[in-house]
Amino acid sequence: MATPRELLNQVRSAIRETEPEVVEQQLGTVILLDVREPDEYDQGAIPGALHLPRGHLEFQVEGKLPDKSAPVVVYCAGGARSAFAAKTLGDLGYSDVVSLVGGFNRWKDDGRVWETPQTLGPDQRNRYQRHLLLPEVGETGQLKLLASKVLLLGAGGLGSPAALYLAAAGVGTLGIIDMDVVDASNLQRQILHNLDRIGDRKVDSAKKTLTAMNPDIDVVTYDTRLGADNILDIIDGYDLIVDGTDNFPTRYLVNDAALLKRIPVVHGSIFRFEGQITVFAPYEGPCYRCFVPEPPPPELAPSCSEAGVLGVLPGIIGSIQAVEAIKILLGLGDPLVGRLLAYDALEESFRTFKMRRDPACPACGEDAPPIVIAEYDNLCMPHVVSPAGA
């Protein structure tokens, strides 16, 4: 029966090893795979390293490292576990794997660059466990969500489900702008609020609900009218805007400001039994003015308070807005840039329509004049200009 030392020697004879000075010159061109335990990794790691404890290697590495031909440098504390890990990777079909001689301890003792990585705490690991199991998200993605900032325009029908799911997902900063108060008629669809908060400011009610759900997040409230005088200051610093507004003047205002700041907008709208979602990525896909060059006359654009809306509908559309927001923040999948997703609740059908940038668009077209942030109260406005949502 072989001893552990003999097994290690057998493994080392079957793999390739490399010296720290070689790896130092390859930083940025190779994948660094740290197979130490979480408590070891938390105390320090080589910058840019992917952390995957040795005990999870066989079952999780293919999700985290899909390209089996990419160069990989595996390291542990002293070089033993990484040798076994390199052998396992070779058995799994990875063709360019080496083990770091001396591991992280030698790397650190030699005075090479290292860092204390940002990591999730025990409570956060438990809360976001289902995200951590997704190779496309993992701890790196969850940390990115916690560092992200999303501004929600409206704490109403669309803003409610979007805010709830973004808060639950761990988006670190949620800004909410709304100048309305909670009314009993809101409760049929605006699930951020309840009977006890009738008469309260919507932003205050929203903050109570969201912080009670997830204490990790910071909810920033703006109990004000969104206008040309404040929109650039309000949206500044946010990574993304979730648009739940319900009137054309505000949508045009948001579009122009987002183009200036180059902030993507996840747009949603609802009417009776139908809803629409798209993503306006500045100068990548069409903007709102490409989509709706001119507003329809007021009689053709009634608000939800005039035409009604199925209470469940904003939950569906707002939830999809949250999905699109997370995809954009994490760089996942194919967001609805240049595509309009239309939902019909009566038919229970989804349809996708392609949208293209308008070369003659007055906002994002090739010959468009400089954007001027201005009020658009003269446009179709069946009710008060406010980002209150449906």
C-alpha positions as CSV (number, residue, x, y, z in Angstrom):
1,M,0.0,0.0,0.0
2,A,1.4,3.4,-1.0
3,T,2.0,6.1,1.5
4,P,0.7,9.7,1.0
5,R,4.2,10.8,0.1
6,E,4.5,8.0,-2.5
7,L,1.1,8.9,-3.9
8,L,2.2,12.6,-4.2
9,N,5.4,11.6,-6.0
10,Q,3.4,9.4,-8.4
11,V,1.1,12.3,-9.2
12,R,4.0,14.8,-9.6
13,S,5.6,12.4,-12.1
14,A,2.3,12.5,-14.2
15,I,1.8,16.3,-14.2
16,R,3.7,19.5,-15.1
17,E,4.8,21.9,-12.4
18,T,6.0,25.5,-12.8
19,E,7.9,28.0,-10.7
20,P,6.4,31.2,-9.2
21,E,8.7,33.5,-11.3
22,V,7.4,32.0,-14.5
23,V,3.8,32.4,-13.4
24,E,4.5,36.0,-12.4
25,Q,5.4,36.8,-15.9
26,Q,2.2,35.1,-17.2
27,L,-0.2,37.0,-15.0
28,G,-3.2,38.1,-17.1
29,T,-2.6,35.5,-19.8
30,V,-3.3,32.3,-17.8
31,I,-6.1,31.2,-15.6
32,L,-5.2,31.0,-11.9
33,L,-7.1,28.3,-10.0
34,D,-7.0,28.5,-6.2
35,V,-8.0,25.1,-4.7
36,R,-7.5,26.0,-1.1
37,E,-10.3,26.0,1.5
38,P,-12.5,29.2,1.9
39,D,-10.8,30.3,5.1
40,E,-7.4,30.1,3.5
41,Y,-8.5,32.0,0.4
42,D,-10.2,34.7,2.6
43,Q,-6.8,35.5,4.2
44,G,-5.1,36.2,0.9
45,A,-4.8,35.1,-2.8
46,I,-3.0,35.9,-6.0
47,P,-4.9,38.7,-7.8
48,G,-7.4,37.5,-10.3
49,A,-7.5,33.9,-9.2
50,L,-10.6,31.8,-9.5
51,H,-11.4,30.1,-6.2
52,L,-12.7,26.5,-6.3
53,P,-12.0,24.4,-3.2
54,R,-10.4,21.0,-4.0
55,G,-13.4,19.2,-2.6
56,H,-15.7,20.7,-5.2
57,L,-13.3,20.4,-8.1
58,E,-14.6,17.4,-10.0
59,F,-18.3,18.5,-10.0
60,Q,-17.9,22.3,-10.5
61,V,-14.9,23.0,-12.6
62,E,-16.5,22.4,-15.9
63,G,-19.1,25.0,-15.2
64,K,-16.4,27.5,-14.1
65,L,-13.8,26.6,-16.7
66,P,-15.7,25.6,-19.9
67,D,-12.6,26.0,-22.2
68,K,-10.6,22.9,-21.6
69,S,-7.8,24.1,-23.8
70,A,-7.1,27.3,-21.9
71,P,-3.8,27.5,-19.9
72,V,-4.5,26.9,-16.2
73,V,-2.1,27.3,-13.2
74,V,-3.4,25.5,-10.1
75,Y,-2.1,26.5,-6.7
76,C,-2.8,25.6,-3.1
77,A,-0.9,26.5,0.1
78,G,2.2,24.4,-0.5
79,G,1.9,22.6,-3.8
80,A,0.5,19.2,-2.7
81,R,-3.2,19.7,-3.2
82,S,-2.6,21.6,-6.4
83,A,-0.7,18.6,-7.8
84,F,-3.6,16.3,-7.2
85,A,-5.9,18.9,-8.6
86,A,-3.8,19.2,-11.7
87,K,-3.9,15.4,-12.2
88,T,-7.7,15.5,-11.8
89,L,-8.0,18.3,-14.4
90,G,-6.0,16.3,-16.8
91,D,-8.2,13.3,-16.3
92,L,-11.2,15.5,-17.0
93,G,-9.7,16.5,-20.4
94,Y,-8.0,19.8,-19.6
95,S,-4.9,19.9,-21.8
96,D,-2.8,22.7,-20.5
97,V,-2.6,22.5,-16.7
98,V,0.4,23.1,-14.4
99,S,0.8,23.1,-10.6
100,L,2.5,26.0,-8.9
101,V,5.6,24.8,-7.0
102,G,5.5,25.9,-3.4
103,G,2.0,27.2,-3.7
104,F,0.7,30.5,-2.2
105,N,3.0,30.3,0.8
106,R,6.1,30.5,-1.4
107,W,4.5,33.1,-3.6
108,K,3.8,35.3,-0.6
109,D,7.1,34.7,1.1
110,D,9.0,35.7,-2.0
111,G,7.3,39.1,-1.8
112,R,5.2,38.7,-4.9
113,V,1.9,40.6,-5.3
114,W,-1.1,39.3,-3.5
115,E,-4.4,40.6,-2.1
116,T,-7.0,40.0,0.5
117,P,-10.0,39.1,-1.7
118,Q,-13.5,40.5,-1.2
119,T,-15.6,37.6,0.0
120,L,-19.1,36.8,1.2
121,G,-19.7,36.4,4.9
122,P,-21.3,33.2,6.3
123,D,-24.8,34.7,6.4
124,Q,-24.4,36.0,2.8
125,R,-23.2,32.6,1.6
126,N,-26.4,31.1,3.1
127,R,-28.7,33.8,1.7
128,Y,-27.3,33.6,-1.8
129,Q,-26.6,29.9,-1.9
130,R,-28.7,29.2,-4.9
131,H,-26.8,32.0,-6.8
132,L,-23.5,30.5,-5.8
133,L,-24.4,27.2,-7.2
134,L,-24.8,28.8,-10.7
135,P,-21.5,28.8,-12.5
136,E,-22.6,31.8,-14.4
137,V,-23.0,33.8,-11.1
138,G,-21.0,32.2,-8.3
139,E,-19.3,34.2,-5.7
140,T,-17.7,36.6,-8.2
141,G,-21.1,37.4,-9.7
142,Q,-22.8,37.8,-6.3
143,L,-20.1,40.2,-5.2
144,K,-20.6,42.2,-8.4
145,L,-24.3,42.4,-7.7
146,L,-23.6,43.6,-4.1
147,A,-21.4,46.3,-5.6
148,S,-24.0,47.4,-8.3
149,K,-26.3,50.4,-8.2
150,V,-29.7,50.3,-9.9
151,L,-32.2,53.2,-10.0
152,L,-35.9,52.4,-10.2
153,L,-38.2,55.0,-11.6
154,G,-41.4,54.4,-9.7
155,A,-42.4,52.4,-6.7
156,G,-45.7,51.4,-8.4
157,G,-46.9,48.4,-10.4
158,L,-43.7,47.7,-12.3
159,G,-41.3,49.1,-9.7
160,S,-42.7,46.9,-6.9
161,P,-41.8,43.4,-8.3
162,A,-38.6,44.7,-9.9
163,A,-37.4,46.2,-6.6
164,L,-38.4,43.1,-4.6
165,Y,-36.5,40.7,-6.8
166,L,-33.5,43.0,-7.2
167,A,-33.3,43.4,-3.4
168,A,-33.7,39.7,-2.9
169,A,-30.9,39.1,-5.5
170,G,-28.6,41.3,-3.5
171,V,-28.2,44.3,-5.7
172,G,-26.3,46.5,-3.2
173,T,-27.8,49.9,-3.9
174,L,-31.3,50.5,-5.0
175,G,-32.4,54.0,-5.7
176,I,-36.2,54.6,-5.8
177,I,-37.8,57.8,-7.1
178,D,-41.5,58.5,-6.6
179,M,-43.4,61.5,-5.4
180,D,-46.7,59.8,-4.7
181,V,-48.4,58.4,-1.5
182,V,-49.8,54.9,-1.0
183,D,-53.5,54.7,-1.9
184,A,-55.9,51.8,-1.3
185,S,-56.4,51.6,-5.1
186,N,-52.7,50.8,-5.4
187,L,-52.8,47.6,-3.4
188,Q,-54.4,45.5,-6.2
189,R,-50.9,45.4,-7.9
190,Q,-48.3,47.5,-6.1
191,I,-47.0,44.8,-3.8
192,L,-44.4,46.9,-2.0
193,H,-47.1,48.5,0.0
194,N,-49.9,47.4,2.4
195,L,-53.0,48.6,4.2
196,D,-51.1,49.9,7.2
197,R,-49.1,52.3,4.9
198,I,-52.0,54.0,3.2
199,G,-51.2,57.7,3.2
200,D,-47.4,57.1,3.6
201,R,-44.9,58.3,1.1
202,K,-44.3,55.5,-1.4
203,V,-40.6,55.7,-1.2
204,D,-40.7,55.3,2.6
205,S,-43.0,52.4,2.3
206,A,-40.8,50.8,-0.4
207,K,-37.7,51.2,1.8
208,K,-39.3,49.6,4.8
209,T,-40.3,46.5,2.7
210,L,-37.0,46.2,0.9
211,T,-34.7,46.6,3.9
212,A,-36.8,44.2,5.9
213,M,-36.3,41.6,3.2
214,N,-32.5,42.1,2.8
215,P,-30.4,44.1,5.3
216,D,-27.4,43.8,2.9
217,I,-28.7,46.5,0.6
218,D,-28.8,50.3,0.8
219,V,-32.1,51.8,-0.4
220,V,-31.7,55.5,-1.5
221,T,-35.0,57.3,-1.8
222,Y,-35.9,60.4,-3.9
223,D,-39.3,61.8,-2.9
224,T,-39.4,64.3,-5.7
225,R,-40.6,65.0,-9.2
226,L,-38.2,63.9,-11.8
227,G,-37.5,66.8,-14.0
228,A,-34.9,68.5,-16.3
229,D,-33.5,70.3,-13.3
230,N,-32.6,67.2,-11.3
231,I,-32.5,64.1,-13.5
232,L,-28.8,64.2,-14.4
233,D,-27.8,64.6,-10.7
234,I,-30.1,61.8,-9.7
235,I,-29.1,59.2,-12.2
236,D,-25.4,60.0,-11.9
237,G,-23.4,57.0,-10.5
238,Y,-26.0,54.4,-11.2
239,D,-25.1,51.4,-13.3
240,L,-28.6,50.8,-14.7
241,I,-32.1,52.3,-14.7
242,V,-35.3,50.3,-14.5
243,D,-38.0,52.4,-16.0
244,G,-41.5,51.9,-14.6
245,T,-42.8,55.3,-15.6
246,D,-46.3,55.7,-17.1
247,N,-46.2,58.8,-19.2
248,F,-44.4,60.0,-22.4
249,P,-42.8,63.2,-21.1
250,T,-40.9,61.4,-18.4
251,R,-39.9,58.6,-20.8
252,Y,-38.4,61.1,-23.3
253,L,-36.6,62.9,-20.4
254,V,-35.2,59.6,-19.1
255,N,-34.1,58.6,-22.6
256,D,-32.1,61.8,-23.2
257,A,-30.5,61.8,-19.8
258,A,-29.5,58.1,-20.1
259,L,-28.0,58.7,-23.5
260,L,-25.9,61.6,-22.1
261,K,-24.7,59.5,-19.1
262,R,-24.5,56.3,-21.2
263,I,-26.6,54.3,-18.7
264,P,-28.7,51.4,-20.0
265,V,-32.4,51.5,-19.4
266,V,-34.6,48.5,-18.8
267,H,-38.0,49.7,-20.1
268,G,-41.3,48.3,-19.2
269,S,-44.9,49.3,-19.9
270,I,-48.3,47.8,-19.3
271,F,-51.9,48.4,-20.6
272,R,-55.0,46.4,-19.6
273,F,-53.9,42.8,-20.3
274,E,-50.7,43.5,-22.3
275,G,-47.1,44.4,-21.4
276,Q,-43.8,45.2,-23.2
277,I,-40.2,45.0,-22.2
278,T,-37.0,46.1,-23.9
279,V,-33.5,47.3,-23.1
280,F,-32.2,50.7,-24.4
281,A,-28.4,50.4,-24.4
282,P,-27.0,53.8,-25.3
283,Y,-25.5,53.9,-28.9
284,E,-25.6,50.1,-29.0
285,G,-29.2,49.5,-29.8
286,P,-32.2,51.8,-30.4
287,C,-33.2,54.4,-27.9
288,Y,-36.7,55.3,-26.8
289,R,-37.0,57.9,-29.5
290,C,-36.1,55.3,-32.2
291,F,-38.9,53.2,-30.7
292,V,-41.5,56.0,-30.3
293,P,-40.4,59.0,-32.4
294,E,-43.5,61.0,-31.5
295,P,-46.1,60.4,-28.7
296,P,-49.6,59.5,-29.7
297,P,-52.5,61.9,-29.0
298,P,-53.8,61.8,-25.5
299,E,-57.0,60.0,-26.5
300,L,-55.0,57.1,-27.8
301,A,-52.8,56.9,-24.7
302,P,-55.0,56.5,-21.6
303,S,-53.3,55.8,-18.3
304,C,-53.9,52.7,-16.3
305,S,-56.1,54.8,-14.0
306,E,-58.3,55.5,-17.0
307,A,-58.1,52.1,-18.9
308,G,-57.5,49.7,-16.1
309,V,-54.9,47.0,-15.7
310,L,-54.9,43.3,-14.6
311,G,-53.3,43.3,-11.2
312,V,-51.0,40.4,-11.9
313,L,-49.7,41.9,-15.2
314,P,-47.2,44.3,-13.7
315,G,-45.8,41.4,-11.6
316,I,-44.9,39.5,-14.8
317,I,-43.5,42.5,-16.6
318,G,-41.6,43.9,-13.6
319,S,-40.1,40.5,-12.9
320,I,-38.8,40.3,-16.4
321,Q,-37.3,43.8,-16.0
322,A,-35.5,42.5,-12.9
323,V,-34.2,39.5,-14.9
324,E,-32.9,41.8,-17.7
325,A,-31.3,44.1,-15.1
326,I,-29.4,41.2,-13.5
327,K,-28.3,39.9,-16.9
328,I,-26.9,43.3,-17.8
329,L,-25.1,43.8,-14.4
330,L,-23.5,40.3,-14.7
331,G,-22.9,40.3,-18.5
332,L,-25.1,37.2,-18.9
333,G,-27.1,35.9,-21.8
334,D,-28.6,38.0,-24.4
335,P,-30.4,41.1,-23.0
336,L,-33.4,42.6,-24.9
337,V,-31.2,45.1,-26.7
338,G,-32.8,45.8,-30.1
339,R,-35.7,43.5,-29.3
340,L,-39.1,44.1,-27.9
341,L,-40.8,41.4,-25.8
342,A,-44.6,41.7,-25.9
343,Y,-46.8,39.7,-23.5
344,D,-50.5,39.1,-23.9
345,A,-52.1,37.8,-20.7
346,L,-55.4,36.8,-22.4
347,E,-53.6,34.7,-25.0
348,E,-50.9,33.8,-22.5
349,S,-48.4,34.4,-25.3
350,F,-45.0,36.1,-25.7
351,R,-43.8,37.5,-29.0
352,T,-40.5,39.1,-29.8
353,F,-40.0,41.9,-32.3
354,K,-36.7,43.2,-33.6
355,M,-36.1,46.9,-33.3
356,R,-33.3,48.8,-35.1
357,R,-31.6,52.1,-34.4
358,D,-33.0,54.9,-36.5
359,P,-30.1,56.6,-38.4
360,A,-32.2,59.8,-38.4
361,C,-33.1,59.6,-34.7
362,P,-32.9,63.1,-33.2
363,A,-31.3,61.8,-30.0
364,C,-29.0,58.9,-31.0
365,G,-28.8,59.2,-34.8
366,E,-25.5,59.8,-36.7
367,D,-26.3,63.4,-37.3
368,A,-28.2,64.1,-34.1
369,P,-27.6,67.5,-32.5
370,P,-26.2,67.7,-29.0
371,I,-28.7,66.5,-26.4
372,V,-30.4,69.2,-24.4
373,I,-32.2,68.1,-21.3
374,A,-35.5,69.9,-21.3
375,E,-39.1,69.4,-20.0
376,Y,-41.6,67.8,-22.3
377,D,-44.8,68.8,-20.6
378,N,-46.2,69.8,-24.0
379,L,-46.2,66.2,-25.1
380,C,-49.0,63.7,-24.6
381,M,-49.7,63.8,-20.9
382,P,-52.9,62.3,-19.8
383,H,-52.0,62.8,-16.2
384,V,-49.4,64.3,-13.9
385,V,-45.7,63.9,-14.9
386,S,-44.4,61.6,-12.2
387,P,-42.4,58.4,-12.2
388,A,-45.1,56.8,-10.0
389,G,-45.6,53.8,-12.3
390,A,-48.8,52.0,-13.2
